[in-house]
């Protein structure tokens, strides 16, 4: 198939960002968002040696639901903790970004490796106004999101699925599947030895 640029024809319509309007989107009171922005930069999104118990307490104070044994490494960025639910023994690696404009639910024994991104927001490129869209992300028990991997809006990773390093999950992943690439595709079954 030949692209419109290659064939010399102009595509229909144009993006008009001046008309962008996300006034419908309300993740919480403005004071809470601003306060979290400051608290996040002090307690989570930095390299200060903040004790893990304090990080967990701060997240829960802002409405996150956390299970036992949650590990949060340095330079973690969480957009809105009140839209975050973590099971037991979740590991959140260095420089993980949870951009949760919508609900993010993470089961138990899940590992988010260094630089992983969970992105619940997107834009509707089919509209000239480039409207904001949001969809939740769910990571079931035992999921592993590799370093610098990206999970896109609306994706559900079933039990013990793996997203390999630098891969991008644009569609949901089956249980015990190992996915790789951009967009990520199933490459083999995950076998776990006792």
Buried (B, 14 or more C-beta within 10 A) or exposed (E): EEEEEEEEEEEEEEEEEEEBEBEEEEBEEEEBBEEBEEBBEEBBBBEEEBEEEEBBEBBEEBBBEBBEBBEBBBBBBBBBBBBBBBBBBBBBBBBBBBBBBBBBBBBBBBBBBBBBBBBBBBBEEEBBBBBBBBBBBBBBBBBBBBBBBBBBBBBBBBBBBBBBBBBBBEEBBBBBBBBBBEEBEEEEEBEEEE
